[in-house]
Amino acid sequence: MIKKAFRMKLYAGYEQEYTRRHQEIWPEMRQMLKEQGAQSYSIFFDAQTNDLYGYLEIEDEQRWDQVASTAINQKWWHYMADIMETNSDDSPRTIDLKHVFDL
């Protein structure tokens, strides 16, 4: 199992909208994530900084790397681009976090 974590930035005032969209995540998006080897995927919000922290466990790095090129993921990025910091292709701006400890 490979553990990954990253940070993203939500625009101020969009926490409820971000939460709503994820509570209603499209079934085909959920299916694609599982097909690409996501065993678990959690996102946490820091209200003081508007930072989002993603944590996931995947089976295979190469398989996971294919997520970005799927049509459903591209559609999701476009759907989320109005409420968070993104790159020119609508992918969220992410900063990978270094794994330093397990219990």
C-alpha positions as CSV (number, residue, x, y, z in Angstrom):
1,M,0.0,0.0,0.0
2,I,1.4,3.4,-1.0
3,K,0.4,6.4,1.1
4,K,0.1,9.9,-0.5
5,A,-0.7,13.3,1.0
6,F,-1.0,16.7,-0.6
7,R,-2.2,20.2,0.1
8,M,-4.5,22.3,-2.1
9,K,-6.1,25.8,-1.6
10,L,-9.8,26.6,-1.5
11,Y,-11.0,30.1,-2.2
12,A,-12.4,31.9,0.9
13,G,-16.0,31.3,1.5
14,Y,-16.4,28.1,-0.5
15,E,-16.1,25.5,2.3
16,Q,-19.8,24.6,2.2
17,E,-19.9,24.4,-1.6
18,Y,-16.8,22.2,-1.7
19,T,-18.3,19.9,0.9
20,R,-21.6,19.8,-0.9
21,R,-19.9,18.8,-4.2
22,H,-18.0,16.1,-2.5
23,Q,-21.0,14.7,-0.7
24,E,-22.6,14.4,-4.1
25,I,-19.5,13.1,-5.9
26,W,-20.5,11.5,-9.2
27,P,-20.8,7.7,-9.2
28,E,-18.6,7.5,-12.2
29,M,-15.9,9.5,-10.5
30,R,-16.0,7.3,-7.4
31,Q,-15.8,4.2,-9.7
32,M,-12.8,5.6,-11.6
33,L,-10.9,6.3,-8.4
34,K,-11.5,2.7,-7.2
35,E,-10.6,1.3,-10.7
36,Q,-7.3,3.2,-10.6
37,G,-6.4,1.6,-7.2
38,A,-7.6,4.1,-4.6
39,Q,-8.2,2.1,-1.4
40,S,-9.0,5.1,0.7
41,Y,-9.2,8.8,0.0
42,S,-9.9,11.5,2.5
43,I,-9.8,15.3,2.4
44,F,-9.5,17.6,5.4
45,F,-10.1,21.4,5.6
46,D,-8.2,24.0,7.6
47,A,-10.6,26.9,8.2
48,Q,-7.8,29.2,9.3
49,T,-5.9,28.9,6.0
50,N,-8.4,27.6,3.5
51,D,-6.0,24.7,2.9
52,L,-7.3,21.3,1.9
53,Y,-5.3,18.3,2.9
54,G,-5.8,15.2,0.8
55,Y,-4.7,11.7,2.0
56,L,-5.0,8.5,0.0
57,E,-3.8,5.0,-0.1
58,I,-3.2,3.5,-3.5
59,E,-2.1,0.1,-4.9
60,D,0.2,1.2,-7.7
61,E,1.8,4.6,-8.5
62,Q,1.8,4.0,-12.3
63,R,-1.9,3.1,-12.3
64,W,-2.7,6.1,-10.1
65,D,-0.8,8.4,-12.5
66,Q,-3.4,7.6,-15.2
67,V,-6.2,9.3,-13.2
68,A,-5.3,12.7,-14.5
69,S,-5.9,11.7,-18.1
70,T,-9.4,10.2,-17.6
71,A,-12.3,12.0,-19.1
72,I,-14.3,11.9,-15.9
73,N,-11.3,13.4,-13.9
74,Q,-10.9,16.2,-16.5
75,K,-14.6,16.9,-16.1
76,W,-14.3,17.0,-12.3
77,W,-11.4,19.4,-12.5
78,H,-13.4,21.8,-14.6
79,Y,-16.4,21.5,-12.3
80,M,-14.2,22.4,-9.3
81,A,-12.1,25.1,-10.9
82,D,-14.4,28.0,-9.8
83,I,-13.9,27.4,-6.1
84,M,-10.2,26.5,-5.7
85,E,-6.7,27.4,-7.0
86,T,-6.0,25.6,-10.2
87,N,-3.4,25.3,-13.0
88,S,-4.2,26.4,-16.5
89,D,-5.6,22.9,-17.3
90,D,-8.0,23.2,-14.4
91,S,-6.1,20.7,-12.3
92,P,-5.9,21.7,-8.7
93,R,-2.6,23.3,-7.6
94,T,-1.2,20.7,-5.3
95,I,1.9,20.5,-3.1
96,D,2.9,16.9,-2.2
97,L,3.5,16.4,1.5
98,K,6.4,14.2,2.7
99,H,5.5,11.1,4.7
100,V,7.5,11.2,7.9
101,F,5.8,9.0,10.5
102,D,3.5,6.0,11.0
103,L,2.3,4.4,14.2
